[in-house]
Amino acid sequence: MTTLAPVDAPAPPSRPDAAAADRTVPGGRLPGRAAPAVLAGTATAGLAVLLTGPGTPWLVAAAVAVALPVVELARRLRAQLAAATTLEAQRQDLVTQGRSTADELEVATRMMRARAQTMTSVIDAVTEQSIIGTDRDGLVRVWNPGAERMLGLPRADVVRLRSITDFHAAEELGGEDGAPAVTERFAALVRVAQEQGSDVRDWTYLTADGRRLTVSVAITPRTDDDGERAGWNFVGTDMTEVRATERLKDQFVSLISHELRTPLSSILGYLELVMDDEEQPLTDEQRQYLSTVERNAQRLLRLVGDLLFTAQVDAGRFTLQPADVDLAGVVRAAEENARVTAAARGVAVAVDVAATGLVVRGDALRLGQACDNLVSNAVKFTPAGGQVTLRLRAAWRDADGGLTETATAGAEPVALLSVRDTGVGIPTGEQGRLFTSFFRASTARRNAVPGVGLGLTITKAITTAHGGTLDVTSAEGRGTTFTLALPL
C-alpha cells in the first residue's frame, strides 16, 4: 500500500497590517487599494501548490474552499472602498456647499447691515418732519432729529422711556391725562390705521415747553422679517401755520360775503334804475360812463361769487341740482357769451358740435359756469389773430381711465368737451398747480392777463362733483387744450 506523504497545508493569508490600513482609509476600518490584489495573489499561490502536489482531487476541493471566501472578501472590500470613495466625494461636496452658504450668509449680513445703516442715515437726515417709531404697545423706539426739533426733547430722554401718547392731546384720544389708560389711548390713536392699513390726518402734538402744534401725521404699521406686526411708524409734518392761514382765508371769505356782496348788489340795482329811466334819459357820454361802472361792478360781483363758491367747495357744502342737460346747448351758450370779448381781441371762436347733441345728468347752471370759465380763459390767453375751438363729441373711458373714441370691452360712454386755443401756453413745470386756488401761471403774469386764479379751481370742482375728469395738455408758446369728460 502506498502511503501518502503528508503535505504542508498552505499558510492562510496573512491579515493586512492595521496600521497601514489606518494610513490609507479614513477611519482606519478598511484596507488600502493593494489589499484585494494581495489576497488574490495569496489565494492563487496556495492553489498552485495544491494542484501540483500528491492527492490532487481532494486537495482541489480544499483549495476551492479556501479561495472562494478570499475572493468574496476581496469583492466586499472593493465594494466598501467604492462606497468610501463616494462618501468622501459627498463629504467634499457638503464642505464646499457649507463654505458657499457661509459666504452667502456673510454677504447677506453685510447687505442687511448696510441697508440698516442707510435707513438710519435717511431717518436722521430728515429734520423738517418728525419720524417716530414705536413697538406694538406704543413705546418709542425711533426718534429722529425732526422729532427732537419739533417736540423739543433729545432722543436719549425718549427712546424706550416714553409712550407716543405722551405727546398727543388727551382729549383727542378719549379723555384727559391718565384716563383712559395708556393702552386704550394708544388703541384709539392707531384704530383707523389698524382697520384701513394707514391713516393720514391732523393731530395735536404737545411740545416739551407746553406749546400745541397742529401736525399732519401719517400712521403706518411696521412689520418684522417674518411679516408679523412689530410696531408703528408716525411721520408728522407741522401744519400749524398752514391751518392758521386757512382759517384766516375762511374769515376773509366770510367778510367778503357780508361786506361786499350786498353793497355791490345795491350799486347794480341803482345803476339799472338810472340807465333805464325813460323820464330822465341819459346823454351818450353819461351812458358810456355808467356802462363802465356797471361792467366793473358786475366783474366784482362775479369775483365775490367765485370766492364764495370756492369756500363752499373747501367746506364740503357744494351741492348740485341735477337734471338732464344738453351739452350742445351749454357749448353754444358759452361761445355766445364770449363772442363780443373775442371779437374785440381779434380772436376767432369756432364750434364743432354734433347736431343731435349729448345729454348728461347734471346741474345746468354749474356746467354752464365751468364751460364759460374754460372758454373765457382760452380767449384771454390767445393773442390777436389766434383761434379758440370748442368741440363736443361722444367717447369712451376704459377701465384704466383712458379716453378713446372707439368702444372697447368694459368701457363706459362719456361726453368729451375740449377747448383748444393757440395762445401763450403753460410751462410744463407749472401745469400740476393749475387747479390750485389763486395760482397764476408765469405766462399769465408776464402777459398781464387779468384774473385772480379761481376759474380753473371752480371748473375742476364742478367737474369732479359731476363724476367727470378735467385734463390739460399745453406747450409754452403753442397753445393749450382743456378736455372735460362727463359720464353719459
Secondary structure, 3 states (H helix, E strand, C coil): CCCCCCCCCCCCCCCCCHHHHHHHCCCCCCCCCCHHHHHHHHHHHHHHHHHHCCCHHHHHHHHHHHHHHHHHHHHHHHHHHHHHHHHHHHHHHHHHHHHHHHHHHHHHHHHHHHHHHHHHHHHHHCCCEEEEEEECCCEEEEECHHHHHHHCCCHHHCCCCCEHHHHECHHHHCCCCCCCCHHHHHHHHHHHHHHHCCEEEEEEEECCCCCEEEEEEEEEEEECCCCCEEEEEEEEEECHHHHHHHHHHHHHHHHHHHHCHHHHHHHHHHHHHHHCCCCCCCCHHHHHHHHHHHHHHHHHHHHHHHHHHHHHHHHCCCCCCCEEEEHHHHHHHHHHHHHHHHHHHCCEEEEEECCCCCEEEECHHHHHHHHHHHHHHHHHCCCCCCEEEEEEEEEEECCCCCEECCCCCCCEEEEEEEEEECCCCCCHHHHHHCCCCCCCCHHHHHCCCCCCCCHHHHHHHHHHHCCCEEEEEECCCCCEEEEEEEEC
